[in-house]
C-alpha cells in the first residue's frame, strides 16, 4: 500500500472506532514493512488532518454542490487527504495530490463512482488556492474560531470564557502546530558535556529541571539516536520535569508513583532517589506498564518495582513519605500532541473525570505518612480538574495543607498559590498542573 492509502485506512479505522491514534498507527505499521520516510508522510497526513479537519471541510464544501455527500466518510477522508497535501504540504506536487486521491477512490465501492467529483474538487481548490475563503468573518465568534482553528465549539466557548480572546487564540494556534519533541538526559552514566557532544547534530539545549532537557531538531526521531538506544536519555517534556521537581526527591527516598505509565516521571524519580532509593510504579493498565518497564530496562533502572493495581484500592498496609498521583484527565494541556483528542472528548467528560480525580486523591492520601508529601498533577488546563479538586480535597481533609513556598521551580511556572501551572498559550510547553500537599497530622 502507498503511504497515502495507509493514511486513508488509519483515518477510516479511527472513524469507525475513535480512540487515540498512536495505537491504530502502530497496529497498521506492524502489518508490513514501511520505510522511515513513508512513516513520516503517514504521520504528517493523519495528524495534520486531525488538526485541520473542520477547516478542511469548510473549504471542501465551497466546491461541492451537495454538502450532504460528505456524510460518506470515505469520500470526506479522501478529499481531506488531497486538500491537506495541496494546502499544507509544499513538497508534494499538486498533480500528485489529485492523482493519488483518485487512485484511492478507485479501490473502494463507496467512492468509485465519485472519482470524477474528487478530481474536479481538488483541481478547483488548486486553481483557487490563493484566494480560498477559510472562514466567514460574519459568523458568531465561537463558530468562526471553531472553523478557523479546527476545534469543537464547546471547547472554544469554554476557553473564551476562562482565558479571553487573546489567550484562546494563542492556545488554539499552539494546538495546531507540530509539537516539539524533547528528550531528557540521564542523571548518571554520562556527563552533560559528553551527552551534548554526542547529540549536538540532532538537538539543542533547552534547560528545564536540573538542565536535563533538550529539544530535537525537525524530523529527528529519538529512537534513531545512539544515546537513546543506549539508555542515556528518554523522551519527556520539560513540563513533566517541573512536576517531579515539586516532589523534591532526595537520595534514598521511597516513593509511590500512582498512575505511573508511560513512566517518564517514574524514571526521573528513580534516578533522583539513587541506588538506595525505591520507587513503586503503579498502573491499572498492564499493557501501558509493560511499555514503561521497557524504558526502565533500557535505562538500566533497577530500583523500580512495577505493580498492576487500581489507584482507588491501593494494596498497601503501610505509609509512604512521598507519593505522586498523576491523575487520568482530559488532556487538554497536550492536545497539540494528541490532536484527535479534541474530537473524542466531550464537555461532560471533564465533570466525570473531576469526580474520579476526587475519589483518587482521597484514596491515595490515606497512605501518606505524617509530615509526608502528596503531589497531585494532571496534563489538563481545566479548573475543574485542577484547582477545584485541590480546594475540595483540602476542605474535607484538614490534616493536609497546600505547600506554597516552592523554591526549586522558576516563578513563571508557579501560580499565586504555589502550584505548578504551565499554560501552552503562555509558556509554549505542554500544559500541566501540579500541587504539593503535606500531611501535618
N, C-alpha and C positions, 0 to 999 in steps of 0.2 A: 504493500500500500504506500501511496505517496504521503508525504508529511501532511499535506492538506486533507487527504482522506482520513488520516488518523485523527487529526484535529476535529474533523466533522463527526467522526464516530464518538469521540470523547464528549463532545457537546450534546449529541443525541442521547448518550447514556446518562448524562447529567440531567437532561430534561425529563427523562423517564423516572429517575430517582435522584433528586437533588441532594447532594452531600458535598463534603469537602473534595475538591478537585484532585488533590495530590494522590489520593488512593486510587481514583479512576485512571489517572495518567500512568501511575506506576504499574497498574494491572495491564494496561494496554501495551506499555513498553516491554513488559515481560513476555509477551506473546511472540516476539520476533526480534531480529537484530535491526537496530536503527542507529545510525551514526550520530555523533555528538552534534553536528551541525543541524541535522534534521530534528533532533530533540529540541534544540533551541528554537527552531522555527515553530514547532508544535506548541511549545510553552508560550511563545510570543503571541501566536494566534488565539489560543484558548483563553489565556489570562487577559489578553488585550480585549477580546470580545466581551468577556465578563465585566471588564471595567467600563466599556463604552457601549454596552448593549442598548440602552434607551436612546442614546444619541444616534447610534447607527440606524435603529429602527425608525426614528423620526426622519432621518434623511431618506431612507429607502421608501417610506410611504409617500414621499413627494413625487416619486416616479412610478407609482403603481396606481392604476385607475380604481382598483378594488382592494383596499387595505385589508379586507377580511381574508384575503389569500394568505396573509401572514399567520393566520391561525394554523396553517400547515407548518409545524415546527421544522420539518425537514427543509422546506423551501426557505423559511426565515433564516435558518442557520447557514445555508449555502450563500444566500445574499449577504449575510453579515460577514462571512469569511471573505467574499470578494470585495465588499466595501471596505472592510478593515484594511486589507492589503493596499487598496487604492489610496486611502486617506492617511494611513499611519505607518506603512512600511515602504519607505522611499526606495529601498534597494530592489524591490520587486517590480518588474516591468508591468505596466497596466495591462498589456495584452495577455500576459501570463495569468494575472488575477482573473480575467474573464474566462480564458480558455480552460483553466484548471477547475474553475467553479462549474462550468458547463459539463466537464467530464464527470465530476462527482454526481451531478444531477442525472446523468445518463445511466447511472448504475442502480438507481432506486425507482421502484414503481411509483412511489409517492411524488416523485419530482421529474420523471422522464418527460412528461408532457409539458413541463414548464421551462425546458431548455431555451426556447426562443425568448421567453419573458426574462429569464435570468441574463441572457446575453444583452437584451435591449436595455434593461435597467442598469446594469453595470456600465455599459457604454455611455449611457446618458449621464451617469454620475461622473465618469471620467471627463466628458465634454463640459460639464458644469462645475468641475472640481473647485475652481477659484471663486465661484460665487454661490456656493451652497448655503442654504438657509439652515442654520444649525439649531435655532430656536426662534420662537415668536416673542418679540420684545413686548407685545401687548398682553402676554399671558400673566396670570396671577403669579406673584413672586415664587411661591413654593413650587408650582408646576414648572416654571421656567428654569429654576435652578436644578430641579429634578432631571429635566431633559438635557440641559446644558452640561451637567456634570455626571449624568447617568447614575443617580441614586434614587431609591424609593422615596416617595413623597413623605411618608411618615417619619423617616429619618431626617430629611431636610427640615421639616417643620419642627421636630424636636430640637435639633441643633440651633436653628434660628432663635428659638425661644430661649435657649440656655446660653448661647455664646454670642448672639448678634450676627449681623450680616457679614462683616469683615472676617471674623474668625471662622465662620461657617464656610465661606468661600475658600479660605486657605485650607481648611480641613478637607473639603471636597476635592480640591486640586491635588492635595497631598495623597489622598487615597487613589487617585488615578495615575500616579507616577509609578514607574517601575521601582520596586523597593531596593534600597541599598542592602548589600549583604555584608555582614560584619563577622569577623572571627575573633575569638579571644585566645590569647596566648596562654599556654600553661604556666603556672606559677613556678614550678620547679622542673629541672631536667634540661632546660635551655635558657640561656641568658637573653635579655632583651636585645642586646647588640647582635648576638648570633641569629636570633629569630628574624630581626629586621633585615639582616644581610641576606638570609635565605629567601625572604619574601618580597624584597624591595621592588621586584619587577611586577608584582601582582597586586600589591595593596599599599595603602598609605596609613600612617599612624593616625588614629582617632583620639586615643586617650581613654577616657572613662575611668571606672573604678580601678585603682592601682595602675592606671595607664596600660591596661591589658588588651585594649580593643583596637582593631584595625579594619578599615573599610576596603573591601575588594574592588579592584578596578572593573570597568564594564566588561561583561561577558566572561569573567573569570569564575569558574566553578570551584568551590572549596575542595571538593573531592579529588580534583586534579592536582592539588598541591602536595608535594612530598611531605612537608611538615604535618599536614592534616593526616595523611596516611600513616605517619609515624606516631600519631597521637600527641603531637606537640601543640595542637590548637583544636578548637571546637567552634562550630557556628553558634553565635549568640549575639543578641542585640545589647548594646550598651545600657539600654533601659533596664534589662534584667539584672545587670551588674549592680545597679543602684538599689534594687530591691534586696539583693544579698547584702549590700553594704549596711542596710538597716539592721540586719541581724547581728552585725559586728562579731563575726565568728573569730574565736581565739584558738590557738593550738591546743589540742586535747579535748575540745568541746564534743559533746554527744548531742546530735541534732536529729530531729524527726522532720522529714520533708513530706508533707501530705500532698497528694495530687502532684507527684514529682515528675512524671513523664512530660516532655521528652528528655528531661534530665540535665538541661543546661545549668540551671541554678544548683542542682544537686552536686554536679561535678565541681563547681567553684567552691561550694561549701566544704566538700570533702578535701579539697586542696588546702583551703584555709585552716581546717581543723588538723591537718597533718597526719603523720603516721600513728600518733597516739589518740587521734580523734575517731569518731564513729558516726556514720550517717545511716539512718534507716529511711530508705526511699520507698514510700507507699504510693500505690496507684490502684485504681479499681480495674483498669483495663490491662489484662495480661499482655496483649499484643504490643501496646504502647510501651509497657515496661520492658519488654524484651528489646525493643529498639533502643531504649535508654541504656540497657545493660551492654549492648554492643558498643555504645560510645564510651562507657566506663572501662570496658575491656581494652578498647583501642588506646585509651589514655593511661592505661595501667593503674587505675584507681582501685585499690584493694580494700579500702575501709568502708565501702558502701554495701549495705545489706538490703537487697530489693525485697519487697513484701507486697503481694497482691492482697489488697483489703479495701473495705469500704470506709471512707472518711467519716461516715455517720456512726460507724461502730468500730472504732479502732480497738484492736485486740491486745491492749496493753494492761498491765496490772501495776504500773509504776508511773512516776512523774518524770518529766524532762525539763531541763533548764532552758532549752531553746527549741521552738517549733516554728516551722514556716508553713503557712497554708496559702498556696497559690490556687485560689478557688476557681472552679469552672465558671465561665462568664460569657457574655455576649460577644466579646472580642472586638468591640467597636474601636478599640485603640490600634488594632492591627489589620484593618480592612484592606490596607494597601498590600499586605502580604497574602490575604485571602479574599480577593475581590468578589468571589462567589457568595461570601457570607452576607453581603448586603441584600441578596435576593432570597436567602434562606431564612434569615431571622425576621421575626415579627415583633411589634412593639410589646405585645402581651408576654413575649418570651422574657423580656427584661424583668418584668414583675415576678414571673415564676422563678427565674434564676435568683433574684434577690431573696426570695423566700428560702430557696435551697441554701444559699450562702449563709443566711442567718442560722439555719439549722447546723450547717457545717462548723461555723466558728464557735457556736455554743457547744457542740460535741467535742471539738478539738481542744477547746480551752480547759476542759476538765483534766487534761494530762499535763498542764503547765505547773511546775513547782513554784512555791512562794519565792518571789524575787526573780522568777524566770521570765523569759521573753516569748511573746507570740507575735509573729509577723503575719498580717493579713494582706494579700495582694491580688490584683486582677490585671488583665490587659484590656479592661473596659474604661471608657471615659464617661460612663453614665453614673450620675449621682446616686441613683437607687442601689447600685451595686457596690458603691464605694463609701462615700461619707455617710450615707443613710444607714448602711449596715453597721458601721463602727458606732454611730450615735445610738442605734438600737441596742447594740451589744453592751455598751457602757452603762446605759440606763438600767439594764437588767442585771449587770454584774458589777457591783460596787467594789469588788475585790480586785478589779483591774483598772489601770489608768492608761491614758494615752501619753506616751513619751513624746515630749515636744522639743527637747534640747538635743537636736541631731547635729553633730559637729563634723561627721566624716562624709557628708554629702554636700555638694555645691548648693547654695541658697536658691539658685534659679530653678532647681528641680524640686523644691520644697514649697508647700503652701503655708499659710499663716499658722496652721495648727501643727506644723512639723511633719506632715505626711508627704511622702513622695507623690508628686502629681505631675507627671510628664505628659505634655499635650502635643500632639503632632503639629497643630497649627502654630505652636509657639516654639517648639524645640526641634522640629523636623526629625523626630525619632518616634519609635513605637510608643503609643500611648499606654501608660501604666500608672497604677495607683498602688501605694503601699503604706500601711500604718503599723507602727511599733507599739504594741501593748505590753504592759508589765503587770504581773500579778503581785499585789502588795500584801495580801493576807489570805 
